[in-house]
Amino acid sequence: QWLRFRRNLLPDIVISDPAPPPPLFHPPPPIKRHLGFVVNNFIYDTMTCLNIIIRLFCPTLNRMLTFLFLPTFNLWLLLCPSKLSYDWTGASIPLVNSPADSRNIVSVLVYTGLVLLVVRCLQQECRQTRRPTSQTATLMSVALMVIPFLPASNLFFRVGFVVAERVLYIPSMGYCLLLAQGFLALSARLPRWKPYLVTIFVLLLVVLTAQTWNRNPAWQSRRSLFWSGVRTLPNNAKIHYNLANLLKDEGNIQEAEMHYRTAIRLNPNVASYHLNLGTILTNKTQARQCYQEALRLRPQHTGALVNLGSLFVDEGDSSGMTYIRQALAIEPNHIEALLVMSSSLLNRQDIQEARRYILRAMQIKPDSAKVRLLNAMYLHHTDQTTAALREYQITLSLNPNDTDALLNSARLHFTSGQLIEAERKLEKAVELTESCSQCFSLLGSIYSRRGHTHNAVMALGRAAALDPNNININMKYIQTLKDSGQLDQARTVLQQMLTRHTSSLELLKFAFAYSMQERRYPQAVQYMLNAITVAENNREPTVCTLYRDLGEAYRYNNDFIQALK
């Protein structure tokens, strides 16, 4: 009905009006009718659309008022660039939530002034067409300032941002021309004030030059740019998020966590903020909550699915595989999901299924060190030692600081008797990762085999300190202490381990053998009795061997009746 009404009304308004109002300017007769048609169409369509919007879509009215204010804000950035930022998203510019907002007055004044300026120039231009005039320069300046800005103004279609300083590059040329044209016009009208105008104009150039000089260092690096954004717009969540990502890459985890939490406080509805915060948290419970919140906001977020699934897998929860499979169903070539799935299947000894995912990862990203490492681990699991060692070397060529590749290749060298090469790789590994207990443990075994007992004790002691609950490492440490003659220290470490692991069959058998070597037979008997109790409770099939060893302990202790039993 509205379109039909417009079609019926416009001919009367444009063509058949018996008493048209006097024109604001006098265009040549051939275009008069067309221009009137265009102007009336524009005014009527605009007002009709505004009435429909006001009646039906009040939130849309707020959005429209905000979008009408944005060109005014951009003009202010040209007039007074005192507050500049590389990003203006989020709450950087508050929404115009009411027609009573004072910013609407500014918008009306700017648009009114712009229309009056254009109309005035057109009037003068139509009266004097023989040679270029100042009005021509003014019109060209306004056109150069307005027309390139229109596609990014959000007035006709959404462009994905509200304000971006980069869209002012070409309009700034029109602004400079307009400023110069204004200076010339004032100088012509006020010749007595020309020295003062020149002084003001020069001061303006100096101030803008100083601001440019002051602003340029912000663009020297990502760090300087992000920090300048935080100082300029502390309520911009995205700026805090970008800075947190940078700090995380630099290893400043504590400060990165603070800015991630600030971004979430300012805008809690962005899944990536929660996801990246979870990746740096050492508290697994808090990390899990972050991933779950990210999935609540975006149920199909593959990154959150992979991270949450990986967290569950690391905790031994098989439900993590469900999340990984869900991520692969959404994005079959998600490389991180393929890597987590392959690693989990290798740990579960599902070798052939792991191989399928590794091959897919190799096809997608053959030059990835992580993919090559998993392929080497698969070959290592299947005893293809030569091929595995070659894959480890390829991994190290892609990433020379990969600790896992250094450790696993050192294990292969150690098994094949290449102790010097294994020692070289392990020494590099412990330089890169000082908390690698397995690296120190294997390094201690190499030192022990090469006869460097003191170095072996130091390396295994470091490994035991890093992983005090690892029974195998501590048993190797105790044996090395005994071999080096540090018997008291060896007994102390053994007693500490027995206190922490009272039900460890492996540790009790080791304590029995250790006591038998030292001919402390009563203690050996007690250790074996405890071991038999644990084995019978666990229904171990080797319990008969334990009874045999207990009989040997009784025999050496000259308790032949108990030995016979």
C-alpha positions in Angstrom: 0.0 0.0 0.0 2.8 2.3 0.8 4.5 1.8 -2.6 1.1 2.3 -4.4 0.5 5.5 -2.4 4.0 6.7 -3.3 3.4 6.1 -7.1 0.0 7.8 -7.1 1.3 10.8 -5.1 4.6 11.6 -6.8 3.3 12.7 -10.2 1.0 15.3 -8.6 3.9 16.5 -6.4 6.6 16.7 -9.0 4.8 17.4 -12.3 1.4 18.8 -11.7 2.0 21.2 -8.7 0.3 24.4 -9.9 2.4 26.6 -7.6 5.8 25.1 -7.0 7.9 26.8 -4.4 10.8 29.0 -5.6 13.8 27.0 -6.2 16.8 27.2 -4.0 19.0 27.5 -7.1 18.5 27.7 -10.8 19.7 24.7 -12.7 19.5 24.6 -16.5 15.9 23.8 -17.6 16.6 20.3 -19.1 17.5 18.8 -15.7 15.0 20.7 -13.6 12.2 18.1 -13.8 14.6 15.2 -13.2 16.2 16.9 -10.2 12.8 17.7 -8.7 11.8 14.1 -9.1 14.9 12.8 -7.5 14.7 15.3 -4.5 11.0 14.6 -3.9 11.6 10.8 -4.1 14.5 11.0 -1.7 12.6 13.1 0.9 9.4 11.2 0.7 11.0 7.7 0.8 13.3 8.8 3.6 10.5 10.2 5.8 8.2 7.2 5.1 10.9 4.8 6.0 11.7 6.7 9.2 8.0 6.7 10.2 7.8 3.0 9.7 11.0 2.4 11.6 9.9 4.6 14.5 6.6 2.9 14.8 7.8 -0.7 14.5 11.4 -1.0 15.4 12.5 1.2 18.3 15.9 -0.7 18.7 16.5 -0.1 15.0 15.9 3.6 15.6 18.6 3.6 18.2 20.9 1.9 15.8 20.1 4.4 13.1 20.7 7.4 15.3 24.1 5.8 16.2 25.0 5.3 12.6 24.0 8.9 11.8 26.3 10.0 14.6 29.3 8.0 13.4 30.1 10.3 10.4 30.0 13.2 12.8 32.4 11.4 15.1 34.7 10.7 12.1 34.6 14.4 11.2 35.6 15.2 14.8 38.6 12.9 14.4 39.6 15.1 11.4 39.0 18.3 13.3 40.6 17.3 16.6 42.7 14.0 16.4 43.5 14.1 20.1 42.0 10.6 20.8 43.1 8.0 18.3 43.0 4.2 18.4 43.6 1.3 16.1 40.3 -0.3 17.1 36.9 1.3 18.0 34.8 -1.8 18.6 32.7 -2.7 21.6 31.8 0.1 24.0 34.4 2.6 22.5 31.5 4.7 21.2 28.4 4.4 23.4 25.1 3.8 21.5 22.7 6.7 21.0 19.9 5.1 23.0 17.4 8.0 22.9 16.3 10.8 20.5 17.0 13.1 23.5 20.7 12.3 23.5 22.7 15.5 23.1 24.8 13.9 20.4 21.8 14.0 18.1 22.0 17.8 18.2 25.6 17.6 16.9 24.5 15.3 14.1 21.7 17.6 13.1 24.1 20.6 13.1 26.7 18.8 11.0 24.3 17.5 8.4 22.5 20.8 8.2 25.7 22.7 7.8 26.9 20.3 5.1 23.6 20.6 3.2 23.7 24.4 3.4 27.3 24.5 2.3 26.5 22.3 -0.7 23.4 24.3 -1.6 25.2 27.6 -1.3 28.0 26.4 -3.5 25.5 25.1 -6.1 23.7 28.4 -6.2 26.9 30.3 -6.8 28.1 27.7 -9.3 24.9 27.8 -11.4 25.2 31.6 -11.6 28.8 31.6 -12.8 29.6 28.8 -15.1 32.2 30.4 -17.4 35.3 29.8 -15.3 36.1 27.9 -12.2 35.3 29.6 -8.9 36.0 29.1 -5.3 32.6 27.3 -5.0 33.9 24.7 -7.5 36.9 24.0 -5.3 34.6 23.9 -2.2 32.3 21.4 -3.9 35.2 19.2 -5.0 36.6 19.3 -1.5 33.3 18.3 0.0 32.9 15.6 -2.6 36.4 14.2 -2.0 35.7 14.2 1.7 32.2 12.7 1.6 31.9 10.3 -1.4 34.9 8.0 -0.5 33.6 7.8 3.1 30.0 6.7 2.2 30.8 3.0 1.5 32.2 2.7 5.0 29.6 4.9 6.8 27.2 2.1 7.7 24.4 4.3 6.4 23.6 2.0 3.4 24.9 -1.4 4.5 26.8 -3.0 7.4 30.5 -3.0 6.9 31.6 -4.9 10.0 33.1 -1.9 12.0 31.8 1.3 13.5 34.8 3.5 13.2 38.1 2.9 11.5 40.7 5.6 11.0 41.9 3.9 7.8 38.7 5.0 6.0 39.6 8.6 6.6 42.8 8.5 4.5 41.1 9.7 1.2 38.5 11.9 3.0 41.4 13.6 4.8 42.6 15.0 1.5 39.2 16.6 0.9 39.3 18.0 4.5 42.8 19.5 3.8 41.5 21.1 0.6 38.4 22.4 2.4 40.5 23.8 5.2 42.8 25.6 2.8 39.8 26.9 0.9 38.3 28.3 4.1 41.5 30.0 4.9 41.6 31.7 1.5 38.0 32.8 1.8 38.5 34.3 5.3 41.7 36.0 4.1 39.8 37.6 1.1 36.9 38.7 3.3 39.0 39.9 6.3 42.2 41.3 4.8 43.1 43.2 8.0 43.0 40.0 9.9 45.2 38.1 7.4 48.4 38.1 9.6 46.4 36.7 12.5 44.8 34.1 10.3 48.2 33.1 8.9 49.5 32.7 12.5 46.5 30.6 13.5 46.9 28.5 10.4 50.6 27.9 11.0 49.9 27.1 14.7 47.3 24.5 13.5 49.8 22.9 11.2 52.4 22.8 14.0 50.0 21.2 16.4 48.9 18.6 13.9 52.5 17.9 13.0 53.3 17.4 16.6 50.4 15.1 17.1 51.5 13.1 14.1 55.0 12.8 15.5 53.6 11.8 18.8 51.3 9.2 17.3 53.8 7.5 15.0 55.7 5.5 17.7 52.4 3.7 18.5 52.7 1.9 15.1 56.3 0.8 15.5 55.3 -2.7 16.8 52.3 -4.8 17.9 53.3 -4.2 21.5 53.4 -0.4 21.2 50.1 -0.4 19.2 48.2 -2.6 21.7 49.4 -0.7 24.7 48.5 2.6 23.1 45.0 1.2 22.5 44.6 0.2 26.2 45.7 3.7 27.3 43.3 5.4 24.8 40.2 3.2 25.2 40.4 1.2 28.5 36.8 0.1 28.1 37.4 -1.7 24.7 37.3 -5.4 25.3 38.9 -6.4 22.0 42.0 -4.2 22.7 42.5 -6.0 26.1 42.0 -9.3 24.3 44.6 -8.5 21.6 47.1 -7.3 24.3 46.5 -10.5 26.3 47.3 -12.6 23.2 50.6 -10.6 22.8 51.5 -11.0 26.4 50.8 -14.7 26.2 53.1 -15.1 23.2 55.8 -13.2 25.1 55.4 -15.6 28.1 54.0 -12.9 30.5 51.2 -15.3 31.6 50.1 -13.4 34.8 49.6 -10.1 33.0 47.9 -11.8 30.1 45.4 -13.5 32.4 44.6 -10.1 33.9 43.8 -8.6 30.5 41.8 -11.7 29.4 39.7 -11.3 32.5 39.3 -7.6 31.8 38.1 -8.3 28.3 35.6 -10.9 29.7 34.3 -8.4 32.3 33.8 -5.8 29.5 32.2 -8.2 27.1 31.4 -11.7 28.5 29.6 -12.9 25.4 32.6 -13.6 23.2 33.6 -17.3 23.2 37.2 -16.7 22.1 37.9 -14.6 25.3 36.9 -17.5 27.5 38.8 -20.0 25.3 42.1 -18.2 25.3 41.9 -17.6 29.1 41.4 -21.3 29.6 44.6 -22.1 27.6 46.8 -20.2 30.1 45.3 -21.3 33.4 47.2 -23.9 35.4 44.1 -24.6 37.5 42.4 -27.4 35.4 39.0 -26.8 37.0 39.0 -23.2 36.1 40.3 -24.0 32.6 37.5 -26.5 32.2 34.9 -23.9 33.2 36.3 -21.5 30.6 36.0 -24.0 27.8 32.5 -25.0 28.9 31.5 -21.3 28.9 33.0 -20.9 25.4 30.9 -23.8 24.2 27.8 -22.4 25.9 28.3 -19.2 23.9 29.2 -21.1 20.7 28.3 -24.8 20.7 30.1 -25.4 17.4 33.4 -23.7 18.4 36.0 -26.3 17.3 38.8 -24.7 19.3 36.8 -25.1 22.6 35.8 -28.6 21.7 39.4 -29.6 21.1 40.8 -28.0 24.2 38.0 -29.4 26.5 38.4 -32.8 24.9 42.2 -32.6 25.3 41.8 -31.6 29.0 39.6 -34.6 29.7 42.0 -37.0 27.8 44.9 -35.7 29.9 42.9 -36.5 33.0 42.2 -40.0 31.9 38.5 -39.3 31.1 37.5 -41.1 28.0 34.6 -38.7 27.4 37.2 -36.3 26.0 37.3 -38.4 22.8 33.6 -37.5 22.3 34.5 -33.8 22.1 37.4 -34.4 19.7 35.2 -36.5 17.4 32.5 -33.7 17.5 35.2 -31.2 16.5 36.3 -33.4 13.6 32.7 -33.9 12.5 32.4 -30.1 12.3 35.8 -29.6 10.7 37.3 -32.9 9.4 40.7 -31.3 8.7 41.2 -29.5 12.0 44.8 -30.2 12.6 44.9 -29.8 16.4 41.9 -32.2 16.7 43.7 -34.8 14.5 46.8 -34.5 16.7 45.0 -34.9 20.0 43.0 -37.8 18.6 46.2 -39.5 17.3 48.1 -39.0 20.5 45.3 -40.3 22.6 44.9 -43.4 20.5 48.6 -44.1 20.7 48.5 -43.8 24.5 45.6 -46.3 24.5 47.6 -48.6 22.3 45.1 -48.4 19.5 47.9 -48.2 17.0 46.1 -48.8 13.7 43.3 -46.3 14.4 45.9 -43.8 15.4 47.7 -44.4 12.1 44.6 -43.4 10.2 44.4 -40.0 11.8 48.2 -39.5 11.5 48.1 -40.2 7.8 45.3 -37.6 7.4 47.3 -35.1 9.3 50.3 -35.8 7.2 48.3 -35.1 4.0 47.0 -31.8 5.4 50.2 -30.5 6.9 53.3 -32.5 6.1 55.7 -29.8 7.1 54.4 -29.6 10.7 56.8 -30.6 13.4 53.9 -31.9 15.6 52.6 -34.1 12.8 56.1 -35.5 12.1 56.6 -36.1 15.8 53.4 -38.2 16.0 54.3 -40.1 13.0 57.7 -40.9 14.5 56.0 -42.0 17.8 53.8 -44.3 15.8 56.8 -45.9 14.1 58.5 -46.1 17.5 55.5 -47.9 19.0 55.6 -50.4 16.1 59.4 -51.1 16.6 60.3 -49.5 13.2 63.3 -47.9 14.9 65.2 -46.8 11.8 62.2 -45.1 10.2 61.2 -43.6 13.6 64.7 -42.2 14.1 64.5 -40.6 10.6 61.2 -39.0 11.4 62.6 -37.7 14.7 65.4 -36.1 12.7 62.9 -34.5 10.3 61.0 -33.2 13.3 64.1 -31.6 14.8 65.0 -30.1 11.4 61.5 -28.4 11.5 61.8 -27.5 15.2 65.2 -27.9 16.7 63.8 -27.2 20.2 61.2 -29.9 20.3 61.9 -31.6 23.7 59.8 -34.7 22.9 61.7 -35.4 19.7 65.0 -34.9 21.5 64.0 -37.3 24.3 62.5 -40.0 22.1 65.4 -40.0 19.6 67.8 -40.1 22.6 66.0 -43.2 23.8 66.5 -44.9 20.4 70.2 -43.9 20.5 70.5 -45.3 24.0 68.9 -48.6 23.0 71.3 -48.9 20.1 74.3 -48.1 22.2 75.0 -44.6 20.7 75.5 -43.1 24.1 77.4 -40.0 23.1 74.7 -38.9 20.6 72.0 -39.7 23.2 73.9 -37.6 25.8 74.2 -34.7 23.4 70.5 -34.6 22.6 69.5 -35.0 26.3 71.8 -32.2 27.4 70.1 -29.9 24.9 66.7 -31.1 26.0 67.4 -30.2 29.7 68.7 -26.8 28.7 65.4 -26.1 26.9 63.1 -27.7 29.5 64.6 -27.8 33.0 61.6 -29.5 34.4 61.8 -32.6 32.2 62.2 -35.4 34.7 62.4 -38.1 32.1 65.3 -36.3 30.4 67.3 -36.2 33.6 66.4 -39.9 34.3 67.7 -41.1 30.9 70.7 -38.8 31.2 71.5 -40.4 34.6 71.3 -43.9 33.0 73.7 -42.8 30.3 76.2 -41.4 32.8 75.9 -44.6 34.9 76.6 -46.8 31.9 79.6 -44.7 30.9 81.0 -44.9 34.4 80.3 -41.2 35.4 78.8 -42.2 38.7 78.9 -38.7 40.2 77.1 -37.2 37.2 74.6 -40.0 37.3 73.8 -39.3 41.0 73.3 -35.6 40.2 71.1 -36.2 37.2 68.9 -38.9 38.9 68.6 -36.8 42.0 67.3 -33.9 39.9 64.8 -36.2 38.2 63.6 -37.6 41.6 63.2 -34.0 42.9 61.2 -33.0 39.8 59.0 -36.1 40.0 59.1 -37.4 43.6 56.2 -39.8 43.1 57.7 -41.6 40.1 58.7 -45.0 41.5 60.9 -46.1 38.6 63.0 -42.9 38.7 63.4 -43.1 42.5 64.4 -46.8 42.3 67.1 -45.9 39.8 68.2 -43.1 42.0 68.4 -45.4 45.1 70.4 -48.0 43.1 72.8 -45.3 41.8 73.3 -44.0 45.4 74.1 -47.5 46.5 76.6 -48.1 43.7 78.3 -44.8 44.5 78.7 -45.8 48.2 76.1 -43.4 49.6 74.3 -46.1 51.5 72.7 -43.9 54.2 71.3 -41.6 51.6 70.0 -44.6 49.6 68.2 -46.0 52.7 66.7 -42.6 53.5 65.2 -42.2 50.0 63.9 -45.8 50.1 62.1 -45.2 53.4 60.6 -42.0 52.1 59.3 -43.8 49.1 57.9 -46.7 51.2 56.1 -44.2 53.4 54.4 -42.5 50.4 53.7 -45.8 48.5 52.8 -48.4 51.0 50.8 -50.5 48.5 53.3 -50.5 45.6 54.1 -54.1 44.8 57.0 -53.0 42.6 58.6 -50.8 45.3 58.2 -53.5 48.0 59.9 -56.1 45.7 62.7 -53.6 45.1 63.1 -53.0 48.9 63.2 -56.7 49.4 66.0 -57.2 46.8 67.9 -54.2 48.2 67.7 -55.6 51.8 68.8 -59.0 50.6 71.9 -57.4 48.9 72.8 -55.7 52.2 72.1 -59.0 54.1 69.4 -57.3 56.2 67.3 -60.5 56.2 64.7 -59.6 58.9 63.8 -56.4 57.0 63.7 -58.3 53.7 61.3 -60.8 55.3 59.0 -58.0 56.4 59.1 -56.3 52.9 58.2 -59.6 51.2 55.3 -60.3 53.7 53.9 -56.9 52.8 54.4 -57.6 49.1 52.5 -60.9 49.4 49.6 -59.2 51.1 49.4 -56.6 48.3 49.6 -59.3 45.6 46.9 -61.5 47.2 44.6 -58.5 47.6 45.1 -57.6 43.9 45.0 -61.3 42.8 48.4 -61.1 41.2 49.4 -64.3 39.3 53.0 -64.0 40.4 52.2 -64.6 44.1 53.8 -68.0 44.0 57.2 -66.5 43.0 56.9 -64.1 46.0 56.4 -67.1 48.3 59.5 -68.7 46.9 61.5 -65.5 47.5 60.1 -65.3 51.0 61.4 -68.9 51.6 64.8 -67.8 50.4 64.8 -64.9 52.9 63.9 -67.2 55.8 66.6 -69.7 54.7 69.3 -67.0 54.7 68.0 -65.8 58.1 68.4 -69.5 59.3 64.7 -69.8 60.0 64.4 -73.2 58.2 60.9 -74.1 59.5 59.4 -70.9 58.1 61.4 -71.4 54.9 60.0 -74.9 54.6 56.4 -73.6 55.0 
